[in-house]
Amino acid sequence: MDTNEEGLQHLFDEDNSIIVEEQPREVDVHIIEQASPIITGAVGGPRSMVWPEFVVIPASEFDDGKKRATCRHCESKTFLADSRYGTSNMKKHLDKCPAYQATKANRVASGEATRFDPKVYRELVAKAIIMHGYSFSWIEHKGNRAIHAYLNNQVIQITRNTAKADCLKLHAHLKKKLKDTLVSLPGRICLTCDLWTSCQTEGYMCLTAHFVDSDWKLCSRVLNFRHLEPPHTGAVLCEIVLELLSDWGIQHKIFSITLDNASSNDRMQDDLKVKLMEKGYLLSYGDHFHVRCAAHTLNLIVKDGLKAIDDCIVKIRESVKYVKGSESRKLLFHRCVKRVVPVIKETKALWLDVPTRWNSTYYMLDRALIYRRAFKELYLADPLYRSFPTDEEWERVARIHELLGPFCDITDMFSGSEYPTANLYFENVWKIDMFLKEQSHSRDQVIRDMVLNMRAKFDKYWSEYTLLFAFATILDPRCKKVFLKYCYKKLYEDEEKATFILSQVIAKLETLLKEYTMCGNHPTNVASTTSSSTISGSFETSSYKRKFNYLAVSFFNLIIFIILFILAFGFVFSIYCLSSTTS
């Protein structure tokens, strides 16, 4: 998870303010009152920002012997000026006082210097810790404190515990704000969930929500990043995700969840789907609930293809390792590059691949091909360099580079976060399918072996394109049904079959549209309506069982009530008869 200033900017209010105290109140850093001699920071002295705005009246002028403070702006409100009563009422008055607000606006317009406010200082410290990932002890560093004290001698230095408490209060405030936003959304929420293992072999889960807000802006928010204790089985993951969704109050608004291809994730989504369907929360009986991560699937496809790589790639890797092995070799290689300056105009450095990122192999080949002539110069200049590829091997490297190029471009496209990617999925998966068919007839045996491995993995996960992304292609005004039909026709080489598959996609899309329109502008209620209608399979059976059990219990309770009523009536009637006989 990348945490940066842009990614966290949405966490803060537009006026650059955050909440530190229990009663939320916005504070603009650039609209703070003029400094006053009363704010000295001395122990036991008045420190609140409200005192410069009030005139303290001595206690001798009042019968009860208590000091009072009158607003110096409106001169109409008076408050008790005693430490036992606090300053909350004075703060609330200033927030509503027209005369004070006008004075404050005039100060800003005239460019007067702002007064130091300890509350705003703590707010900014909490922001800095969160945005830049500082440790809480950062606030106690002597150098840091010296800078703050130099900038303003009224700074009241805080401890790491205070900074931690401020960050937790900020988190609670922002979580409540995000929760209210999610609950009030007019549409549905798509989830992504991923597991991560740290270098200390500790497991973590990250749950992210993706939604379109009321302003039609695509938003992504990290809901939870939490430590996971073993075992990381599907059943355990399901309970954790369900617990997190219940905490946010959005379990009834979920549309889909995107996961990688781990077996535990498959079991988790199966269990989660059953639990949500039992409560009628999912659309289309959960047909669109599980979405496989396209970037991860693409990564698996290419990794299987790289297993067939021969010695030419190994030689490239060893060549890069040799150059990077010592400073003298780097200097020698740099001189070799200088000798072929008319040919090489690139300034990119050599790249060494790593086993965890397949595209690093592509970048390694890309850079090596750029410096092909320089490697030849190095081979002639350094007798210890023995891993130089032959001309035939260089040509094979170029073909492998050409094969991997589209996969790298599509992976980067799928991994975008600043734009929608659902409408890109179908077209690019189709391009990969057609590209593999074309490369399967390559003259190079190594390329054919790579494509064979890739095709096996492709058919395992993408033999049937996900309908959900076919919907996105239809909704894309640049594509519509015409493009979808063209893709199916090219894929199956049978117009009749292409027309039949397209009709199935349209039927599914119309069904989904009816579910959304069934309850007007309240899509979150569609699930309950769907649940009350015909539900297939086990969900229909379980619904009938629950209804039968409810009716059976109700009937049994009615019988018991009638029997008790008859017994009570007979008892009362017998007493009445006995009393009549006695009289």
N, C-alpha and C positions, 0 to 999 in steps of 0.2 A: 504494500500500500504506500503510495507516494503522498507525503504530507508537505504542502508548500503553501505560500501565501495566497496564491490564486485559488487553490483548492479549499482553503479555509475561510476565504473572504466572505462567503455566504453565511458563515456562522454568526457574523456580527451585524448589528443594526446599521442601517444606512447612514445614521449620523455618527458612526464610529464609536458608539457607546455600548457598554455591556452592563449587566446588573450584578452588583456585589451584595447589596442588602436584601432583606427578605421582601420588602415592599418595592416592586419594580419602579424605577424612575429614570428616565432618560437624562443623560448628562452629556452635553456637547463640549468637547475639549476646547473648542475655539470660542465658546460663549461662557466664560467663567468670569465672575465679578472681579472688579479692581482690588488689588491687594490692600489689606488694612493692617495697621499696626497691632490690632488686637489678636491677629493670627500669628503668634510668636512661636508656637510649638513648645513653650515652657511647660514643665510638668505641673499639673494642677490648673493651668490657665485654660480659658475658653478656646476651643479649637474648631468648633463647628463653623461652616461657611455662612450660616445665617446671621451671626452676631453683627457683622458690619452693616446689615440691612435693617437693624432694629436699634431703637434708642432705649436704654435701660433707665427706668424710673426708680429712684430709691424707695426702700420699704417704708421709710418714715412718712411718706405721703399717703399711705393707705392704712385703713383701720385695722386690717388683719395682720399687718406687719410683714407682708410678703412683697418682694420686688416684682416688678412687671416690666415688660418690654413692648414698645409700640412700634409698628412698622413705620419707618422713616419715609416711605414712598406714598402710601395712601393715608397714613395717620388716622386710620379708623379702626384698626384691629389691635387689641392688647392681649398679651399672653403672660402667664406666670413665668418669671425669669429665675427659676430655681433649678439646680442640678437634679433634684429629685423628680422633676416633671419632664425632663428631656427637651428636645427641640423638634420633635416630629410635627407638632401642630404648626410651628413656625415654617417649616419646610413646605408643608402642604399649602399654607397661605401664600408663600412666594410663588408656588407653581400656578396659583389662580389669580394673583394680584395683577390687575391690568397696568397699574402704575409702575410696578417693578419690572414687568415684561417690557414695557416701553423704554424704561431706563436701560435695561440690558441690551436691547436692540440698538439704542443710540450709541452705547459704548462700543459695540462691534463695528457700527458704521463709521465711527470716528477713529477707529484703529487704536484704541487704548490698549495698553498691556493687560494681559490676563493674570488673574491671581492664582497662585498655586493652590490646588485642591488635593488633599491626601487621598480622597476617594477615587478621583480620576487617575491619580498616580498608581494606585493599586490595580485599577482596571487595566491600565496600559501594561503593567507588569504581567498580569495574567494573560493578556493577549500575546505578549512577546514569548512567554513560556510555551504557549500552545502552538503558535505559528511557526516557531523555529526549533521546537523540540528541546529547549533548554532543560537541564535538571533543576529541581527546586533549590538546590544549594547555590545555583548561579546568583540568586538574589543576595546571598551572604558573602560573596567574593569581595575581598577588600578593594580591589581595583574598581569593580563595578560600583560599589558603594561610594568610593571617592569621586567618581564621575558624577553620580547623582547629587552628591552633596555640593560639588562645585557648581553645578548648574542651578541649584536652588538650595540655600542653606536651611529652608524650612522643611526639607524632606524628613519624614519620619520613617526611618529604615524599618523594614519588616523582616521577619524570619521566614525560613523555609516552610514551617508549618502554616503560617498565615498565607503564604503564596499558594500552598496546596489547597487550603480551605477556599480561597478565592476561585481557584480553577474548578473545584468541585461545585461551587455555587453557580459558576458560569455554565458548567456542563448541565446541571439540573435545569437551569433556566432555558438553555437552548434545546434540551431534550423535550421539555414541555412544549416549547414553541413548535418544534418539528412534529411532535405527536399531534398537536392540534391541526397542523397543516395536512398531515396524512389522513387523519380521520375525516376532515372536511373535503377531501378531494372528490370531484364529481366522477372521476373514472377509476380504473383499476390500477394495481401496482404490480410490476414485474420484479422478481427477485433474482439476484445472483448470489451464489454461496460457494465459497472456496475454503479449502483447508491448507494450512501452511505449517511447516515444521522448522523451528529455529535451529541455529547452530548448536544449541544446548539440547536438541532432540525433544523439545517441548512442542506440543501441538496447539494450534490456534485456529479459530474459525472466524471468517469475515462474512457478514451478511449485509448486502447492499440493496437498497430500494431504488428502482428506476420508475419515473412517472412523468406525466405531463400535467403541469399545474394549471390553475385557472386562467393564466395568461398565455397558455399554449406554448410554454417553454419546457424543453426536455430537461429534467432534473435527475441527478443521481446523488443519493445520500447514504453514507455508511451508517447503518443502524447499530451494529454491534461488532466489536472486535474483541473476542474473549478467549481465554485459555481453556483448552479442552483436556480433561483428564482421561486416560485410557479406561476402557477400550473405545476405539473409534468405529464402532459397528454401525450399520445402517439404522438399527432400532434406537440406539442411543442418540445418534445425530438427529433423528426424527423428533424425539422428545425435546431436544434442546431447541431446535428451530421452532417447533410449535409453542414452546414456552416463551421464546423471544417475540414471536408474532402476537401472542396473547398480551404480553407486556406492553407492546405498542398499540394494541387494540385494532389491528388491521387484518386479522386472520380471515375476515369475511370479504376483504377487498383484493385478495390475491388472484392474479390471472395465470402467471407462469413462474417457473423457477429454472434458471440456467445453471447447469453443473458440468464438471468435466466427466470423463468416462471411467472413473474409479468404480469398482463394484460396490463399495459401501454407499456411494452416492446413488447408485441405481436402487438399492434396497431402501435407502432413506426416502427417496421421492415416491416409491411405491407405497410405503407406509403413510407418508404425509398426505398423499393423494387420497387414500382410503379414509383417513381421519377427517379431512376437509370435505370430502364427498358425503360422508355420513351426516354432516351438518348442513349440507346443501350449499356450500360456499363457492363451488367451482362452476364455471360455464362449460357447456357442451360435454357434460359428464366427465370433465377432466381430460378430454382428448388433446388439448393443447397445453397441458400443465407442464410437462417435462420437455425442456429444450437442451440439447447437447451443445456445449461450447464449441462454436465453429473454429475458433483459433486453436483450441486444444486438439480437436480432431484433425485439423490440418497439420499440426505439429506431429501427431502420431503417424500420419500418412507419409510425411517426408522422412521421418526417422527410419521407418521401415525401408524406404528407398535407399537411404544412405548405408544400410547394411550391406548392399551389393557393391559398394565403392571398392575399386581395386588399388593397385600400387601407385597410380599417378597422383591420387589425392594424398596418399601417405608421403610421397616425395615433396609435394607442395608444403605439407605440414612440417616436415623435417627441415625444409629450406627456410621457412619462416623462423623455426626454433633456432636454427644455426645462426641466422643474422641477429636475432635478439639475444643470443647467448652471451655476448660480451660487448664492452664498449668499443674495442678495437674493430670488431666485425661490423658494428653499426657504422663506424666512420668509414671503413672500407666500402661498404655497400653504398653509403652516401656519395663517395667519390665515383663509384660506378654509375650511379644515377646521373651525376653531373656530366659524365662523358656522353650520355645519350639524351642530353637536354633537348635537342631539336625534335626528338621523338616523344619524350615523356614530358608532359606539361602539368601533370597532376602533382599535388602536394600531400596526398593522403598517406597515412602511415600504414605499415604492414599490419595485418590482423591475424591473430592466432585463434583458432576455433576452440570451443569448449563443449563437452558432451551434453550439457543441460540445455543448450540453445542451438537448434539445428540451423537457424539462419546465420549463425556465426561461421559455419562452414561455407555458406554462400558468400559472405563478405570476405572470408579468407581467399577464396578463389577469385573474387572480383578484384581485390587489391593485387594478388599475385599476377593476374593477367595484365594489369596495368604496367607492372614492373618486369615483364617478361624479358625485355632486352637487358635490363639491369642485372637480372639473375644470370644471364649468359655472360655478361662482363665479369661478374663475380666468379663464375666458374673458370674463366680464363686467367683471372688474377690471383685466385686463392687455391692452391693445390689441395688444401684440406677439405674443401667443399666438394662432396661426392654425391649429393642427393639431387643434382640438377636433372629435371625431366627431359626426356628426348622430345624431338619435334612432334612425333606421333602422340606422345603422352600429353603434350601441350594442347594439341587439337582435341583430344578427348576431354581434357579439363574444360576447354571452351564449350564443348557440347553439354557437359554436366552443368556448367554455369548457366547455359541457356535453358536447360530443363528446370533448374531450381528458381530461375528468375521470376516467373509468374507466381509461384508459391510464396516467395518473399513479399512481392507486391501485394498479394491478396491478404496475407497475414497482417501486414501493416494496415491495410484498409479495414479488416475486421476488428483490429485492436483500437480503432479510433474511439475517443471519448467525447469529442466536441461536436459530434454530428450523429444523426441516426444511422444505424448500420443494418437494420432489419431489411430494408429495401435493397440492400446490396448483396444479401446472402444468396438468393436463388440464382441470380445472374452469374455470380462468380463461382459458385459450386458447379453450375452448368459448364462454365468455361474450363474448369479443372477436368471435368468428365470428358469433354471433347478433346482437351489437350492430351490427356492420357491415352485416348484412343488413337490420336495422331502419332504420338511418340512410341506407341507399341510396335510400330512398323519401322523403327529406326534401323539403320544398317549396322549400328554399333551394338554388339552383344551386351556390353555393360549397361548401356542405356535401356535395352529391352529388359534386362534383369531388374533394374531399378523400377521400371514402370510396372513390371509384374508384381513386385512386392507392394508398390503403392496402390495398384488396382485392388489387391486383396483387402487391404485395410479400408480403402474407399467403399467397397461394396459392403463391408461389415457395418459401417455407420451411416453411409449416405446412399444405400441402394434405392431408397425411396426418399425423395426430397421432402423436408418438413413442410406440411401444409401451411403452417403459420406464416412462413416466409414467402410462400406462393401468394398468400393474401396480401402481404406487403408489396409484392411486385404489381399486383392488380391495382392497388390503391395508389401506386406511383404514377402520376400523370404522364410521365415519359414512357411508360411501358404498357400498362393496361393488359387486357386479355390477349391482344394481338401478339405482343412479345412473348407471352407465356405459351401460346399455341405454337409460335415459331420455334421456341426452345424444345418443346415436347416433340415436335415434328422432326427436328434435327437429331434429337436424342434417340428416338425409337424408329425413325425412318419409316413410319407408318402413319399416314394422316388420320385414318380411322381410329387408331389407338390413341393418338394425340388428342383428337376431339373428345373421346370418351373420358380420358383422364382430366381434361380441362373441365368437362361438365361435372365431374365429381368434385373438383376444387370449387367451382362456382356454387354447387349445392351446399357444401360445407360452409362457405362464406355467407351464404344467405341464411343458413341456420344460425350462425353466430350473430348475424345482424338482427334477426328476429328476437333473439334472447336479449339483446341490448335495448331494442325498441319496445319490448314487452312491458317494461315498467317506465317508459318515457325517458326522462332525463335522470333517472336514478338507477344506474347500472348495478349498484351494489345490492339492489333488491331483486335483481334477476335471479340470483341463485336460489332464493327462497321460493320464487315462483316455479323455477325449474324443478326444485325438490318436490313440490306438491304435485307436479305433473308426472307423466310416465317416466320412470327411471329404469334403465335396463339392468339385467344381471343381478349381482348380489346386492346392490344398493336398493333395487326395487323390492327384493325379498326381505331385506332387513327393515325397510320402511313398513311393509305389510305386517311383519312380526310385531313391530312396536305398536302399530295401531290395534292389532288383535289383543295384545297384552293389556293395552290401556282400556279397551272395551270390556275385557274379561274382569279386570279389577273393578271397574265401575259397576258392572252388573252384580258382582259378588258383594260389594258394599251396599248396593240397593237392597239386596235380599236380606242382609243382616239388619238393615234399618227397618224393613217391614216387620221382621220377626220381633225385634225389640219393641216396635210400636204396638204390635198385637199383645205382647206380654204385658206391657205397661197399661194398656187399655183394659185388659182383663183384670189386672190387679186393682185398678181404680174402681172398676165396675163391681167387683166382689165386695170391696169395702163399703161401697154405697148400698149394696143390697143388705149387707150385714147390719149396717146402722139403721136401715129402714125396718128390718125385722125386730131389732131390739126396741126401737121406739114404739 
